[in-house]
């Protein structure tokens, strides 16, 4: 049985992040997922031919909140098209992720540093996992208890700015980034 709730929550989280970054617009939104990510979210292990029927079931499952979803697929990458009603639902009904709001405020300031972002994470929860990364990112931060946020944040210092990408735990692990543990918690 596919975990439609986890995929629905991820779509809602992505819509909320977009609205916090860019502001709310009652508009159609397109999100793109590799097959592997959809399998992670749904808790399935289907090939390309098996995903379409699951997405059609997901459309029925999420219709009340997200509207009449449409889907596309090209080269193993799936598009989920959310109608304006889905964006409006997130804007009106989903409580703001205050942790994400604060993070966006922090990284939007010219001159933000990785240390400032790190301190924001540690001020947000009792337990923070931190790892240095040796490839395309500088630092991984996440909350092992999933509170106040369950995503894995990969951070990169780019001149006077900090850029971030957030991943589900499963997607992060599947990428196989090289890292070293720094510390597990700070009191």
ZABA-265140 format. One record per residue: x, y, z of N, C-alpha, C in turn; residue in one letter. Coordinates in steps of 0.02 Angstrom, whole numbers, m for minus. Layout:
% residues N
+--------+--------+--------+--------+--------+--------+--------+--------+--------+--------+
!   n_px !   n_py !   n_pz !  ca_px !  ca_py !  ca_pz !   c_px !   c_py !   c_pz ! residu !
+--------+--------+--------+--------+--------+--------+--------+--------+--------+--------+
!      X !      Y !      Z !      X !      Y !      Z !      X !      Y !      Z !      A !
...
+--------+--------+--------+--------+--------+--------+--------+--------+--------+--------+
***
This chain:
% residues 187
+--------+--------+--------+--------+--------+--------+--------+--------+--------+--------+
!   n_px !   n_py !   n_pz !  ca_px !  ca_py !  ca_pz !   c_px !   c_py !   c_pz ! residu !
+--------+--------+--------+--------+--------+--------+--------+--------+--------+--------+
!     42 !    m59 !      0 !      0 !      0 !      0 !     44 !     62 !      0 !      X !
!     32 !    106 !    m46 !     71 !    168 !    m51 !     53 !    217 !      4 !      X !
!    103 !    255 !     26 !     94 !    306 !     78 !     77 !    373 !     45 !      X !
!     14 !    381 !     25 !     m8 !    442 !     m9 !     m3 !    503 !     37 !      X !
!    m10 !    493 !    102 !     m7 !    550 !    148 !     62 !    582 !    148 !      X !
!    114 !    541 !    145 !    183 !    567 !    146 !    196 !    608 !     82 !      X !
!    172 !    584 !     24 !    181 !    622 !    m38 !    140 !    687 !    m35 !      X !
!     79 !    683 !    m11 !     37 !    743 !     m6 !     71 !    795 !     39 !      X !
!     98 !    773 !     96 !    131 !    820 !    141 !    192 !    851 !    109 !      X !
!    229 !    812 !     70 !    287 !    839 !     36 !    267 !    892 !    m15 !      X !
!    214 !    879 !    m53 !    189 !    928 !   m102 !    168 !    992 !    m65 !      X !
!    133 !    984 !     m9 !    112 !   1042 !     30 !    173 !   1080 !     56 !      X !
!    223 !   1044 !     81 !    284 !   1076 !    106 !    320 !   1115 !     51 !      X !
!    322 !   1087 !    m10 !    355 !   1122 !    m65 !    316 !   1185 !    m85 !      X !
!    250 !   1180 !    m85 !    208 !   1238 !   m100 !    218 !   1292 !    m47 !      X !
!    220 !   1271 !     16 !    229 !   1320 !     69 !    297 !   1354 !     64 !      X !
!    350 !   1315 !     50 !    416 !   1345 !     42 !    416 !   1396 !    m15 !      X !
!    385 !   1379 !    m70 !    382 !   1425 !   m126 !    345 !   1489 !   m107 !      X !
!    290 !   1481 !    m71 !    251 !   1540 !    m51 !    289 !   1583 !     m1 !      X !
!    327 !   1552 !     43 !    367 !   1592 !     90 !    423 !   1629 !     55 !      X !
!    452 !   1598 !      4 !    507 !   1630 !    m33 !    482 !   1685 !    m79 !      X !
!    429 !   1671 !   m116 !    407 !   1714 !   m171 !    343 !   1753 !   m157 !      X !
!    308 !   1734 !   m105 !    242 !   1763 !    m91 !    188 !   1721 !   m123 !      X !
!    128 !   1729 !    m97 !     72 !   1689 !   m121 !     44 !   1717 !   m186 !      X !
!     31 !   1672 !   m232 !     m4 !   1686 !   m294 !    m53 !   1629 !   m305 !      X !
!   m115 !   1645 !   m322 !   m163 !   1593 !   m339 !   m148 !   1573 !   m411 !      X !
!   m102 !   1525 !   m417 !    m78 !   1506 !   m484 !    m63 !   1431 !   m486 !      X !
!    m57 !   1406 !   m547 !    m37 !   1337 !   m558 !     37 !   1329 !   m541 !      X !
!     53 !   1275 !   m506 !    123 !   1262 !   m486 !    142 !   1193 !   m512 !      X !
!    203 !   1188 !   m536 !    230 !   1125 !   m560 !    289 !   1104 !   m516 !      X !
!    285 !   1043 !   m491 !    339 !   1014 !   m452 !    365 !    954 !   m490 !      X !
!    430 !    941 !   m485 !    461 !    886 !   m521 !    496 !    839 !   m473 !      X !
!    486 !    775 !   m484 !    514 !    723 !   m441 !    545 !    668 !   m484 !      X !
!    606 !    647 !   m468 !    632 !    586 !   m499 !    592 !    525 !   m475 !      X !
!    592 !    473 !   m514 !    557 !    411 !   m496 !    578 !    387 !   m427 !      X !
!    643 !    389 !   m414 !    669 !    366 !   m349 !    639 !    405 !   m291 !      X !
!    632 !    471 !   m298 !    603 !    512 !   m244 !    530 !    494 !   m233 !      X !
!    493 !    485 !   m288 !    422 !    465 !   m279 !    418 !    398 !   m244 !      X !
!    461 !    351 !   m262 !    461 !    287 !   m227 !    478 !    295 !   m153 !      X !
!    525 !    339 !   m137 !    541 !    352 !    m66 !    479 !    379 !    m30 !      X !
!    447 !    428 !    m59 !    389 !    460 !    m26 !    330 !    412 !    m20 !      X !
!    319 !    372 !    m71 !    262 !    327 !    m71 !    276 !    261 !    m34 !      X !
!    339 !    249 !    m19 !    357 !    186 !     13 !    349 !    126 !    m34 !      X !
!    362 !    138 !    m98 !    355 !     87 !   m149 !    421 !     75 !   m183 !      X !
!    422 !     25 !   m227 !    481 !      9 !   m267 !    457 !     m8 !   m338 !      X !
!    419 !     37 !   m368 !    392 !     22 !   m434 !    436 !     52 !   m488 !      X !
!    432 !     22 !   m547 !    467 !     48 !   m605 !    423 !    100 !   m639 !      X !
!    448 !    128 !   m693 !    414 !    181 !   m729 !    341 !    164 !   m744 !      X !
!    328 !    104 !   m769 !    260 !     84 !   m788 !    214 !     79 !   m728 !      X !
!    240 !     67 !   m669 !    199 !     60 !   m610 !    183 !    125 !   m575 !      X !
!    217 !    180 !   m593 !    207 !    243 !   m558 !    143 !    278 !   m581 !      X !
!    127 !    275 !   m645 !     68 !    311 !   m669 !      4 !    290 !   m632 !      X !
!    m10 !    225 !   m624 !    m70 !    207 !   m586 !    m69 !    232 !   m514 !      X !
!    m10 !    232 !   m483 !     m6 !    258 !   m415 !    m21 !    333 !   m412 !      X !
!      5 !    370 !   m461 !     m9 !    442 !   m463 !    m83 !    456 !   m475 !      X !
!   m116 !    415 !   m514 !   m188 !    424 !   m524 !   m226 !    410 !   m459 !      X !
!   m204 !    361 !   m421 !   m234 !    349 !   m354 !   m220 !    408 !   m308 !      X !
!   m159 !    434 !   m312 !   m140 !    491 !   m270 !   m185 !    551 !   m287 !      X !
!   m200 !    561 !   m350 !   m243 !    618 !   m370 !   m310 !    613 !   m333 !      X !
!   m338 !    554 !   m329 !   m402 !    545 !   m293 !   m393 !    559 !   m219 !      X !
!   m338 !    535 !   m191 !   m324 !    543 !   m120 !   m317 !    617 !   m101 !      X !
!   m283 !    656 !   m142 !   m266 !    725 !   m125 !   m313 !    777 !   m155 !      X !
!   m364 !    755 !   m192 !   m408 !    801 !   m228 !   m439 !    855 !   m184 !      X !
!   m463 !    836 !   m126 !   m498 !    884 !    m83 !   m454 !    944 !    m63 !      X !
!   m390 !    930 !    m49 !   m345 !    984 !    m28 !   m309 !   1017 !    m88 !      X !
!   m287 !    977 !   m135 !   m242 !   1003 !   m188 !   m277 !   1014 !   m255 !      X !
!   m339 !    993 !   m261 !   m374 !   1003 !   m324 !   m360 !    947 !   m373 !      X !
!   m378 !    958 !   m436 !   m371 !    908 !   m489 !   m300 !    908 !   m516 !      X !
!   m258 !    866 !   m487 !   m188 !    862 !   m507 !   m181 !    832 !   m577 !      X !
!   m129 !    854 !   m611 !   m110 !    824 !   m675 !    m38 !    802 !   m670 !      X !
!    m19 !    755 !   m714 !     48 !    726 !   m710 !     80 !    723 !   m779 !      X !
!    145 !    724 !   m779 !    184 !    713 !   m840 !    244 !    671 !   m822 !      X !
!    275 !    643 !   m872 !    336 !    604 !   m860 !    382 !    612 !   m921 !      X !
!    444 !    625 !   m907 !    494 !    629 !   m961 !    560 !    606 !   m932 !      X !
!    588 !    555 !   m962 !    654 !    529 !   m943 !    660 !    513 !   m869 !      X !
!    608 !    482 !   m841 !    610 !    462 !   m771 !    597 !    518 !   m722 !      X !
!    577 !    575 !   m746 !    562 !    633 !   m703 !    488 !    647 !   m709 !      X !
!    454 !    650 !   m653 !    381 !    659 !   m652 !    362 !    729 !   m631 !      X !
!    318 !    759 !   m670 !    291 !    824 !   m653 !    224 !    815 !   m620 !      X !
!    213 !    851 !   m566 !    148 !    855 !   m534 !    125 !    927 !   m542 !      X !
!     69 !    935 !   m576 !     42 !   1002 !   m589 !    m15 !   1014 !   m540 !      X !
!     m5 !   1063 !   m497 !    m54 !   1079 !   m445 !    m93 !   1140 !   m468 !      X !
!   m160 !   1136 !   m471 !   m199 !   1192 !   m494 !   m200 !   1249 !   m442 !      X !
!   m223 !   1308 !   m462 !   m225 !   1364 !   m415 !   m261 !   1349 !   m349 !      X !
!   m310 !   1305 !   m351 !   m346 !   1287 !   m289 !   m300 !   1254 !   m238 !      X !
!   m251 !   1217 !   m261 !   m203 !   1186 !   m216 !   m159 !   1237 !   m182 !      X !
!   m136 !   1286 !   m222 !    m95 !   1340 !   m193 !   m136 !   1380 !   m143 !      X !
!   m199 !   1392 !   m159 !   m242 !   1429 !   m113 !   m254 !   1390 !    m48 !      X !
!   m264 !   1325 !    m53 !   m273 !   1284 !      6 !   m213 !   1291 !     53 !      X !
!   m153 !   1286 !     26 !    m92 !   1292 !     67 !    m89 !   1361 !     99 !      X !
!   m104 !   1412 !     61 !   m102 !   1481 !     86 !   m152 !   1492 !    143 !      X !
!   m212 !   1466 !    136 !   m265 !   1479 !    185 !   m267 !   1430 !    243 !      X !
!   m249 !   1367 !    231 !   m263 !   1315 !    280 !   m201 !   1286 !    316 !      X !
!   m143 !   1293 !    286 !    m83 !   1261 !    314 !    m47 !   1311 !    360 !      X !
!    m37 !   1293 !    423 !      0 !   1337 !    468 !     71 !   1348 !    441 !      X !
!     96 !   1409 !    448 !    163 !   1425 !    424 !    215 !   1385 !    464 !      X !
!    265 !   1360 !    428 !    322 !   1328 !    460 !    367 !   1385 !    485 !      X !
!    363 !   1398 !    550 !    399 !   1455 !    578 !    475 !   1445 !    576 !      X !
!    497 !   1382 !    581 !    569 !   1370 !    575 !    593 !   1390 !    505 !      X !
!    557 !   1368 !    453 !    576 !   1385 !    385 !    573 !   1460 !    373 !      X !
!    522 !   1492 !    400 !    516 !   1565 !    393 !    578 !   1600 !    421 !      X !
!    599 !   1579 !    481 !    658 !   1609 !    511 !    722 !   1594 !    472 !      X !
!    727 !   1533 !    446 !    785 !   1516 !    405 !    788 !   1559 !    343 !      X !
!    731 !   1568 !    310 !    730 !   1609 !    249 !    748 !   1681 !    265 !      X !
!    726 !   1706 !    322 !    745 !   1774 !    342 !    820 !   1779 !    353 !      X !
!    848 !   1728 !    384 !    919 !   1727 !    399 !    961 !   1725 !    334 !      X !
!    946 !   1679 !    288 !    987 !   1672 !    228 !    975 !   1727 !    177 !      X !
!    922 !   1765 !    185 !    908 !   1818 !    137 !    949 !   1882 !    151 !      X !
!    983 !   1883 !    207 !   1023 !   1942 !    226 !   1092 !   1937 !    194 !      X !
!   1113 !   1989 !    159 !   1179 !   1992 !    131 !   1230 !   1988 !    187 !      X !
!   1279 !   1945 !    179 !   1330 !   1936 !    230 !   1316 !   1879 !    278 !      X !
!   1262 !   1842 !    268 !   1246 !   1785 !    310 !   1302 !   1733 !    304 !      X !
!   1319 !   1701 !    360 !   1372 !   1651 !    361 !   1344 !   1582 !    382 !      X !
!   1383 !   1531 !    368 !   1364 !   1464 !    390 !   1359 !   1462 !    466 !      X !
!   1403 !   1497 !    501 !   1400 !   1497 !    575 !   1334 !   1528 !    599 !      X !
!   1310 !   1580 !    566 !   1246 !   1610 !    586 !   1188 !   1561 !    575 !      X !
!   1190 !   1526 !    519 !   1137 !   1476 !    506 !   1142 !   1419 !    556 !      X !
!   1202 !   1397 !    570 !   1212 !   1343 !    619 !   1183 !   1365 !    686 !      X !
!   1198 !   1425 !    709 !   1172 !   1450 !    773 !   1095 !   1452 !    772 !      X !
!   1066 !   1470 !    715 !    993 !   1471 !    710 !    965 !   1400 !    721 !      X !
!    996 !   1351 !    691 !    973 !   1282 !    700 !    978 !   1263 !    774 !      X !
!   1035 !   1277 !    806 !   1044 !   1258 !    876 !    997 !   1296 !    922 !      X !
!    977 !   1356 !    904 !    929 !   1393 !    944 !    858 !   1368 !    935 !      X !
!    847 !   1326 !    884 !    780 !   1302 !    866 !    761 !   1236 !    897 !      X !
!    810 !   1198 !    923 !    795 !   1132 !    951 !    851 !   1109 !    996 !      X !
!    836 !   1062 !   1041 !    886 !   1037 !   1087 !    937 !    992 !   1052 !      X !
!    915 !    957 !    999 !    960 !    911 !    964 !    965 !    930 !    890 !      X !
!   1027 !    938 !    868 !   1042 !    953 !    798 !   1098 !    907 !    777 !      X !
!   1091 !    876 !    720 !   1146 !    837 !    689 !   1180 !    883 !    639 !      X !
!   1246 !    880 !    640 !   1286 !    923 !    598 !   1343 !    881 !    567 !      X !
!   1352 !    889 !    502 !   1407 !    854 !    469 !   1439 !    900 !    417 !      X !
!   1505 !    898 !    415 !   1540 !    932 !    361 !   1532 !    891 !    298 !      X !
!   1525 !    924 !    243 !   1518 !    889 !    179 !   1579 !    905 !    137 !      X !
!   1598 !    858 !     95 !   1660 !    866 !     58 !   1650 !    874 !    m17 !      X !
!   1587 !    876 !    m39 !   1575 !    881 !   m112 !   1544 !    949 !   m128 !      X !
!   1484 !    950 !   m154 !   1454 !   1012 !   m179 !   1426 !   1057 !   m125 !      X !
!   1419 !   1032 !    m63 !   1394 !   1072 !     m7 !   1448 !   1075 !     46 !      X !
!   1441 !   1124 !     92 !   1488 !   1131 !    146 !   1465 !   1097 !    211 !      X !
!   1400 !   1098 !    222 !   1375 !   1077 !    288 !   1306 !   1047 !    281 !      X !
!   1294 !    995 !    320 !   1227 !    965 !    327 !   1204 !    979 !    398 !      X !
!   1142 !   1003 !    404 !   1110 !   1013 !    469 !   1040 !    983 !    466 !      X !
!   1021 !    948 !    519 !    953 !    923 !    524 !    937 !    907 !    597 !      X !
!    872 !    898 !    610 !    848 !    883 !    677 !    833 !    808 !    681 !      X !
!    871 !    770 !    719 !    861 !    697 !    721 !    793 !    677 !    748 !      X !
!    761 !    720 !    787 !    695 !    705 !    814 !    639 !    727 !    766 !      X !
!    658 !    759 !    710 !    608 !    782 !    662 !    571 !    845 !    683 !      X !
!    591 !    876 !    737 !    559 !    937 !    760 !    611 !    991 !    770 !      X !
!    600 !   1049 !    746 !    539 !   1076 !    718 !    529 !   1063 !    643 !      X !
!    573 !   1024 !    613 !    571 !   1013 !    541 !    605 !    946 !    526 !      X !
!    579 !    909 !    478 !    606 !    842 !    466 !    653 !    838 !    406 !      X !
!    665 !    894 !    372 !    707 !    893 !    313 !    781 !    896 !    330 !      X !
!    822 !    872 !    284 !    895 !    877 !    289 !    916 !    938 !    248 !      X !
!    952 !    984 !    279 !    971 !   1046 !    247 !   1046 !   1044 !    229 !      X !
!   1059 !   1047 !    165 !   1128 !   1050 !    139 !   1143 !   1122 !    124 !      X !
!   1195 !   1149 !    154 !   1211 !   1220 !    150 !   1277 !   1231 !    114 !      X !
!   1281 !   1287 !     80 !   1342 !   1306 !     44 !   1352 !   1381 !     53 !      X !
!   1413 !   1400 !     73 !   1431 !   1471 !     76 !   1452 !   1492 !      6 !      X !
!   1418 !   1540 !    m22 !   1433 !   1567 !    m89 !   1446 !   1641 !    m81 !      X !
!   1508 !   1660 !    m72 !   1524 !   1730 !    m63 !   1491 !   1757 !      0 !      X !
!   1448 !   1807 !     m8 !   1414 !   1839 !     49 !   1345 !   1809 !     63 !      X !
!   1331 !   1750 !     36 !   1266 !   1719 !     44 !   1273 !   1646 !     64 !      X !
!   1223 !   1620 !     98 !   1218 !   1549 !    112 !   1160 !   1522 !     71 !      X !
!   1173 !   1471 !     32 !   1122 !   1438 !     m8 !   1105 !   1372 !     27 !      X !
!   1043 !   1351 !     20 !   1024 !   1287 !     49 !    982 !   1247 !     m1 !      X !
!    985 !   1182 !      8 !    940 !   1135 !    m25 !    915 !   1090 !     30 !      X !
!    850 !   1076 !     29 !    824 !   1031 !     79 !    798 !    967 !     46 !      X !
!    811 !    912 !     80 !    795 !    846 !     53 !    759 !    805 !    107 !      X !
!    719 !    758 !     84 !    694 !    708 !    132 !    754 !    667 !    154 !      X !
!    747 !    635 !    211 !    801 !    593 !    236 !    820 !    539 !    185 !      X !
!    768 !    507 !    156 !    780 !    453 !    109 !    817 !    477 !     46 !      X !
!    796 !    535 !     20 !    831 !    562 !    m39 !    902 !    580 !    m22 !      X !
!    912 !    613 !     35 !    980 !    631 !     55 !   1025 !    569 !     58 !      X !
!   1002 !    517 !     91 !   1042 !    456 !     98 !   1056 !    424 !     31 !      X !
!   1008 !    427 !    m15 !   1018 !    394 !    m80 !   1070 !    431 !   m123 !      X !
!   1082 !    495 !   m109 !   1132 !    532 !   m148 !   1203 !    510 !   m131 !      X !
!   1213 !    484 !    m71 !   1279 !    459 !    m52 !   1332 !    514 !    m45 !      X !
!   1313 !    573 !    m21 !   1360 !    627 !    m11 !   1414 !    605 !     39 !      X !
!   1475 !    628 !     28 !   1528 !    614 !     76 !   1525 !    666 !    131 !      X !
!   1531 !    642 !    192 !   1524 !    686 !    250 !   1564 !    659 !    307 !      X !
!   1572 !    702 !    358 !   1602 !    680 !    421 !   1561 !    710 !    478 !      X !
!   1549 !    670 !    530 !   1508 !    694 !    585 !   1548 !    746 !    624 !      X !
!   1515 !    800 !    643 !   1547 !    853 !    682 !   1528 !    846 !    754 !      X !
!   1463 !    848 !    768 !   1438 !    839 !    836 !   1365 !    822 !    831 !      X !
!   1337 !    793 !    884 !   1268 !    770 !    880 !   1220 !    815 !    917 !      X !
!   1242 !    850 !    969 !   1196 !    895 !   1002 !   1235 !    945 !   1043 !      X !
!   1202 !    999 !   1057 !   1232 !   1052 !   1098 !   1179 !   1072 !   1149 !      X !
!   1200 !   1079 !   1210 !   1152 !   1098 !   1263 !   1155 !   1172 !   1277 !      X !
+--------+--------+--------+--------+--------+--------+--------+--------+--------+--------+
***
